[in-house]
Amino acid sequence: MSATGTGVVLLEAVGHLQSKTRLVGVDLTEAMLARAAAELARRGLRGIDLQLMDAESLSFGDSSFDLVFCAFAFSSFPNKPQAIREFVRVLRPGGRVCVLDSPDWYFDHDARWSWHSELLEAFAGRGIESDVPPPRPGELSNLLVANDLSKLVVAEEAHELTFHDAEEWWRWSWSHGTRLLLDAIPESNRVDFQEAAFAELDKLQSREGTIAATIRATLARADKPR
């Protein structure tokens, strides 16, 4: 099972799994599932089950999956302990939980993107305040251990992101947790925000026209005892 978003994790998993493996993706947003379904159809991939579902209240039975993967969604869960409990509940004994997440917004630690927060505050105002509590240092690892998982492995890395143009960055921004920030911008202001952001992105373009950013990521995996 995968927390789906636009289906990036599912698409990657397809090439590593046996043909008879059941692959299920869930997301709380219909728009994200629609984008995932469109990409799967474009690639001619069938037999992948996409379901509208809250990660904090999964409708699957206990011990339903061998692997649960969540990419860049953990930090956006309002009740993170409950989400991890659900991941563990639907996991079979001997199965594995993998969570990939970023400890902060990429634009908060990349000086090239300092304008991003300023634009969000200007166009969203108080609406940018979220009900989602920010992740605490070590929270993910602590939750995995607290749910009796074993063989915990944690790796932290920084990765360079390269966008071919501003439009690709805009699509990417709607494909994961940052969509919460964009959703906080009133629709009446969203086009103006996009135009202002694109103007800033013009200043970041390389000679080849690409746009770079750096994202910090934490990958944690742990196994459910048999």
For each residue, the residues with C-beta under 8 A, 3 or more apart:
1: 24 25 26 58 60 64 65 67 68 69 90
2: 9 10 13 23 24 25 26 68 69 70 71
3: 9 25 26 27 55 69 70 71 73
4: 7 9 10 25 26 27 32 33 36 50
5: 8 9 27 32 36 71 72 73 175 176
6: 32 35 36 39 175 176
7: 4 10 11 25 35 36 37 39 40 50
8: 5 11 12 71 175
9: 2 3 4 5 12 13 25 69 71
10: 2 4 7 13 14 23 25 36 40 48
11: 7 8 14 39 40 43 45
12: 8 9 15 16
13: 2 9 10 16 17 23 69
14: 10 11 17 23 45 48
15: 12
16: 12 13
17: 13 14 21 23
18: 21
19:
20:
21: 17 18
22: 49
23: 2 10 13 14 17 47 48 49
24: 1 2 48 49 50 51 60 65
25: 1 2 3 4 7 9 10 33 36 48 49 50 51
26: 1 2 3 4 50 51 52 53 55 58
27: 3 4 5 32 33 36 50 52 53
28: 32 52 53 54 55
29: 32 33 179
30: 33 34 52
31: 34 35
32: 4 5 6 27 28 29 35 36 175
33: 4 25 27 29 30 36 37 50 51 52
34: 30 31 37 38
35: 6 7 31 32 38 39 175
36: 4 5 6 7 10 25 27 32 33 39 40 50
37: 7 33 34 40 41 50
38: 34 35 41 42
39: 6 7 11 35 36 42 43
40: 7 10 11 36 37 43 45 46 48 50
41: 37 38 44 45
42: 38 39
43: 11 39 40
44: 41
45: 11 14 40 41 48
46: 40
47: 23
48: 10 14 23 24 25 40 45
49: 22 23 24 25
50: 4 7 24 25 26 27 33 36 37 40
51: 24 25 26 33 59
52: 26 27 28 30 33
53: 26 27 28 57 58 59
54: 28 57 58
55: 3 26 28 58 70 73 77 83 86 87
56: 77 78 79 82 83 86
57: 53 54 82 86
58: 1 26 53 54 55 86 89 90
59: 51 53
60: 1 24 64 65 90
61: 64 90
62: 89 90
63: 90 91 92 93
64: 1 60 61 90 91 92
65: 1 24 60 68 90 91 92 95
66: 91 92 94 95 96
67: 1 91 95 96 97 98
68: 1 2 65 87 90 91 95 96 97 98
69: 1 2 3 9 13 97 98 99 100
70: 2 3 55 73 74 83 87 97 98 99 100 101
71: 2 3 5 8 9 99 100 101 176
72: 5 75 100 101 102 176 177
73: 3 5 55 70 76 77 101 176 177
74: 70 77 80 83 99 101 135 140
75: 72 101 102 103 132 134 135 177
76: 73 132 177 180
77: 55 56 73 74 80 82 83 132
78: 56 131 132 133
79: 56 82 83
80: 74 77 83 84 133 135 139 140 143
81: 84 85 143 146
82: 56 57 77 79 85 86
83: 55 56 70 74 77 79 80 86 87
84: 80 81 87 88 97 143 144 147
85: 81 82 88 89 147
86: 55 56 57 58 82 83 89 90
87: 55 68 70 83 84 90 91 97 99
88: 84 85 91 97 147 148 149 224
89: 58 62 85 86
90: 1 58 60 61 62 63 64 65 68 86 87
91: 63 64 65 66 67 68 87 88 95 96 97 224
92: 63 64 65 66 95 224
93: 63 224 225 226
94: 66 223 224 225 226
95: 65 66 67 68 91 92 223 224
96: 66 67 68 91 221 222 223 224
97: 67 68 69 70 84 87 88 91 144 149 221 222 223 224
98: 67 68 69 70 219 220 221
99: 69 70 71 74 87 140 144 219 220 221
100: 69 70 71 72 217 218 219
101: 70 71 72 73 74 75 135 140 217 218
102: 72 75 105 106 177 215 216 217 218
103: 75 135 137 216 218
104: 108 109 216
105: 102 108 116 117 178 181
106: 102 109 110 113 161 213 214 215 216
107: 110 113 114 116 117 213
108: 104 105 117
109: 104 106 214 216
110: 106 107 113 213 214
111: 114
112: 204 212 213
113: 106 107 110 116 204 213
114: 107 111 117 118
115: 118 119 200
116: 105 107 113 119 120 197 200
117: 105 107 108 114 120 121
118: 114 115 121 122
119: 115 116 122 123 193 196 197 200
120: 116 117 123 124 128 181 184 185 193
121: 117 118 124 125 128
122: 118 119 125
123: 119 120 185 186 189 190 192 193 196
124: 120 121 127 128 181 184 185 186 189 193
125: 121 122 128
126: 129
127: 124 184 185 186
128: 120 121 124 125 181 184 185
129: 126 184
130: 180 181 184
131: 78
132: 75 76 77 78 180
133: 78 80
134: 75
135: 74 75 80 101 103 139 140
136: 139
137: 103
138: 141 142
139: 80 135 136 142 143
140: 74 80 99 101 135 143 144 154 218 220
141: 138 144 145 152 154 220
142: 138 139 145 146
143: 80 81 84 139 140 146 147
144: 84 97 99 140 141 147 149 152 220 222
145: 141 142 148 149 152 222
146: 81 142 143
147: 84 85 88 143 144
148: 88 145 224 225
149: 88 97 144 145 152 222 223 224 225
150: 222 223 224 225
151: 221 222 223
152: 141 144 145 149 220 221 222
153: 220 221 222
154: 140 141 218 219 220
155: 218 219
156: 216 217 218 219
157: 216 217 219
158: 214 215 216 217
159: 214 215 216 217
160: 212 213 214
161: 106 212 213 214 215
162: 210 211 212
163: 166 168 169 172 210 211 212 213
164: 168 209 210 211
165: 168 169 209 210 211
166: 163 169 170 197 198 201 202 211
167: 170 171
168: 163 164 165 171 172
169: 163 165 166 172 173 201 211
170: 166 167 173 174 194 197 198
171: 167 168 174 175
172: 163 168 169 175 176
173: 169 170 178 179 182
174: 170 171 178 179 182
175: 5 6 8 32 35 171 172 179
176: 5 6 71 72 73 172 179
177: 72 73 75 76 102 180
178: 105 173 174 181 182
179: 29 173 174 175 176 182 183
180: 76 130 132 177 183 184
181: 105 120 124 128 130 178 184 185
182: 173 174 178 179 185 190 193
183: 179 180
184: 120 124 127 128 129 130 180 181
185: 120 123 124 127 128 181 182 189 190 193
186: 123 124 127 189 190
187: 190
188:
189: 123 124 185 186 192 193
190: 123 182 185 186 187 193 194
191: 194 195
192: 123 189 195 196
193: 119 120 123 124 182 185 189 190 196 197
194: 170 190 191 197 198
195: 191 192 198 199
196: 119 123 192 193 199 200
197: 116 119 166 170 193 194 200 201
198: 166 170 194 195 201 202
199: 195 196 202 203
200: 115 116 119 196 197 203 204
201: 166 169 197 198 204 205 211
202: 166 198 199 205
203: 199 200
204: 112 113 200 201 211 212
205: 201 202 209 210 211
206: 209 210 211 212
207:
208:
209: 164 165 205 206
210: 162 163 164 165 205 206
211: 162 163 164 165 166 169 201 204 205 206
212: 112 160 161 162 163 204 206
213: 106 107 110 112 113 160 161 163
214: 106 109 110 158 159 160 161
215: 102 106 158 159 161
216: 102 103 104 106 109 156 157 158 159
217: 100 101 102 156 157 158 159
218: 100 101 102 103 140 154 155 156
219: 98 99 100 154 155 156 157
220: 98 99 140 141 144 152 153 154
221: 96 97 98 99 151 152 153
222: 96 97 144 145 149 150 151 152 153
223: 94 95 96 97 149 150 151
224: 88 91 92 93 94 95 96 97 148 149 150
225: 93 94 148 149 150
226: 93 94
